[in-house]
Amino acid sequence: MRLMHNRTEYLDIYTQLKDFPLAVSRETAALLYLLARSSRARSIVEFGTSIGISTLYLAAALRDNGGGRLITSEFEPGKVAKARANLVAGGLADLVEIREGDALVTLSTDLPETIDLLLLDGAKALYTDVLRLVESRLRPGALVVADNADYSPDYLAHVRAAGNGYLSIPFGPDVEVSMRAG
């Protein structure tokens, strides 16, 4: 599928999808909340906000953990506006920083010293690139959740390979859950 594998035209492709909310499933949203709560996450990074459904669940977990910071990145300005409105309506906007633009730029600077949880749910062909941007900041035991990971074979090869520092398993038909070892 061209959409999921293209590393050079992803900005054009996602611009064409600007009016389509690309949200996680209800089950994946619940999983994100459960993982963030049970790991006592205080610092979360998200790649691919869309209209903020996963962001709401992650921010709710931060709130219920006593606070924290979620940095998320979204390419499409219209989706950023919808996500912000959803966060305000949910009373969670104070926990979230939405960075508008290409995640390869927006997530390349000014990240927390340590990250407890990373959600990958943007352009699937960029999963490995985004992981590498934040990898040095993932604390031992940090969780990485990749939605629709089967569309990113390079990413799966990386987190499943012995010696790369992850314990990783598929969860359901389309989610990969990994833990940073060490």
C-alpha positions as CSV (number, residue, x, y, z in Angstrom):
1,M,0.0,0.0,0.0
2,R,1.6,3.2,-1.2
3,L,0.3,5.3,1.7
4,M,2.0,3.3,4.4
5,H,5.3,2.6,2.8
6,N,6.3,5.8,1.0
7,R,9.2,7.6,2.7
8,T,9.5,10.5,0.2
9,E,6.0,11.7,-0.5
10,Y,4.4,11.3,3.0
11,L,3.8,15.0,3.4
12,D,1.8,15.1,0.2
13,I,-0.1,12.0,1.0
14,Y,-1.1,13.1,4.5
15,T,-2.1,16.5,3.2
16,Q,-4.6,14.7,1.0
17,L,-5.9,13.0,4.1
18,K,-6.4,16.2,6.0
19,D,-10.2,15.8,6.3
20,F,-10.0,12.2,7.5
21,P,-9.6,11.6,11.2
22,L,-7.0,8.9,11.6
23,A,-7.7,7.8,15.1
24,V,-6.6,4.7,17.1
25,S,-9.3,2.1,17.7
26,R,-11.3,2.2,21.0
27,E,-9.4,-0.9,22.2
28,T,-6.0,0.7,21.4
29,A,-7.0,3.9,23.2
30,A,-7.9,1.9,26.3
31,L,-4.6,0.0,26.0
32,L,-2.7,3.3,25.8
33,Y,-4.5,4.5,29.0
34,L,-3.8,1.2,30.8
35,L,-0.1,1.2,29.8
36,A,0.5,4.8,30.7
37,R,-1.3,4.4,34.1
38,S,0.4,1.1,35.0
39,S,3.8,2.4,34.1
40,R,3.2,5.6,36.1
41,A,4.2,7.6,33.0
42,R,4.9,11.3,33.5
43,S,6.6,12.0,30.2
44,I,5.0,10.9,26.9
45,V,5.8,11.6,23.3
46,E,3.3,11.0,20.5
47,F,3.9,10.9,16.8
48,G,0.6,11.6,14.9
49,T,-2.0,13.5,16.8
50,S,-4.7,13.6,14.2
51,I,-7.8,15.0,16.0
52,G,-6.5,14.0,19.4
53,I,-8.3,10.7,20.4
54,S,-5.1,8.9,21.6
55,T,-3.9,12.2,23.0
56,L,-7.0,12.4,25.2
57,Y,-6.4,8.9,26.6
58,L,-2.7,9.5,27.2
59,A,-3.3,12.9,28.8
60,A,-6.0,11.4,31.0
61,A,-3.5,8.8,32.2
62,L,-1.0,11.6,33.0
63,R,-3.7,13.5,35.0
64,D,-4.6,10.3,36.9
65,N,-0.9,9.7,37.5
66,G,-0.6,13.1,39.2
67,G,0.5,15.2,36.3
68,G,3.2,15.2,33.6
69,R,3.8,16.4,30.0
70,L,2.7,15.0,26.7
71,I,4.4,16.3,23.6
72,T,2.7,15.4,20.4
73,S,3.2,16.2,16.7
74,E,0.7,16.7,13.9
75,F,1.4,17.8,10.3
76,E,-2.0,19.0,9.3
77,P,-3.1,22.4,10.8
78,G,-6.9,21.6,10.7
79,K,-6.3,18.5,12.7
80,V,-4.2,20.4,15.2
81,A,-7.1,22.8,15.7
82,K,-9.6,19.9,16.3
83,A,-7.2,18.2,18.7
84,R,-6.7,21.4,20.7
85,A,-10.5,21.9,20.9
86,N,-11.0,18.2,22.0
87,L,-8.3,18.7,24.7
88,V,-9.9,21.9,26.0
89,A,-13.3,20.2,26.0
90,G,-11.8,17.2,27.9
91,G,-10.1,19.5,30.5
92,L,-6.7,18.2,29.6
93,A,-5.1,20.9,27.5
94,D,-2.7,22.0,30.2
95,L,-0.9,18.6,30.1
96,V,-0.3,18.6,26.3
97,E,2.0,20.5,23.9
98,I,1.0,20.0,20.3
99,R,3.8,20.7,17.9
100,E,2.5,21.5,14.4
101,G,4.6,20.4,11.4
102,D,6.8,17.6,10.2
103,A,7.6,15.3,13.2
104,L,11.1,14.8,11.9
105,V,11.6,18.5,12.7
106,T,9.2,19.1,15.6
107,L,10.4,16.1,17.6
108,S,14.1,16.6,16.9
109,T,14.6,19.2,19.7
110,D,13.5,20.2,23.2
111,L,12.3,16.9,24.4
112,P,12.3,15.8,28.0
113,E,15.5,14.3,29.4
114,T,13.7,10.9,29.9
115,I,10.6,9.6,28.2
116,D,8.3,7.0,29.7
117,L,6.1,6.2,26.8
118,L,6.3,6.7,23.0
119,L,3.3,6.3,20.7
120,L,3.9,6.0,17.0
121,D,0.8,6.6,15.0
122,G,1.8,8.9,12.1
123,A,3.3,8.1,8.7
124,K,4.1,4.4,9.1
125,A,7.2,4.7,6.9
126,L,8.7,7.1,9.5
127,Y,8.3,4.9,12.6
128,T,12.0,3.9,12.7
129,D,13.1,7.5,12.0
130,V,11.0,8.9,14.8
131,L,12.1,6.2,17.2
132,R,15.7,7.0,16.5
133,L,15.0,10.7,17.3
134,V,13.9,9.9,20.8
135,E,15.5,6.5,21.5
136,S,18.4,7.9,23.6
137,R,15.8,9.5,25.9
138,L,13.7,6.4,26.5
139,R,14.3,5.3,30.1
140,P,14.9,1.7,30.9
141,G,11.5,0.1,31.0
142,A,9.9,2.8,28.8
143,L,7.1,1.5,26.5
144,V,6.8,2.1,22.8
145,V,3.4,1.5,21.2
146,A,3.2,1.4,17.4
147,D,-0.3,1.4,15.9
148,N,-0.6,-0.4,12.5
149,A,3.0,-1.5,12.9
150,D,2.6,-4.2,10.3
151,Y,2.8,-1.4,7.7
152,S,6.3,-0.6,9.0
153,P,8.5,-3.7,8.5
154,D,11.7,-1.9,9.1
155,Y,10.4,-0.7,12.4
156,L,9.3,-4.2,13.4
157,A,12.7,-5.6,12.4
158,H,14.4,-3.0,14.6
159,V,12.4,-3.5,17.8
160,R,12.3,-7.3,17.4
161,A,16.0,-7.8,16.6
162,A,18.1,-9.2,19.4
163,G,20.7,-6.7,20.6
164,N,18.7,-3.5,19.8
165,G,17.6,-3.1,23.3
166,Y,13.9,-4.0,23.1
167,L,11.5,-6.7,24.2
168,S,8.7,-6.6,21.8
169,I,5.4,-8.4,21.1
170,P,2.5,-7.9,18.7
171,F,-0.7,-7.0,20.6
172,G,-3.9,-7.8,18.6
173,P,-3.9,-7.6,14.9
174,D,-2.2,-4.3,14.4
175,V,-0.4,-3.0,17.5
176,E,3.2,-3.7,18.5
177,V,4.1,-3.1,22.2
178,S,7.8,-2.8,23.0
179,M,9.7,-2.2,26.2
180,R,13.1,-0.5,26.3
181,A,15.4,-3.0,28.0
182,G,18.3,-2.1,30.2
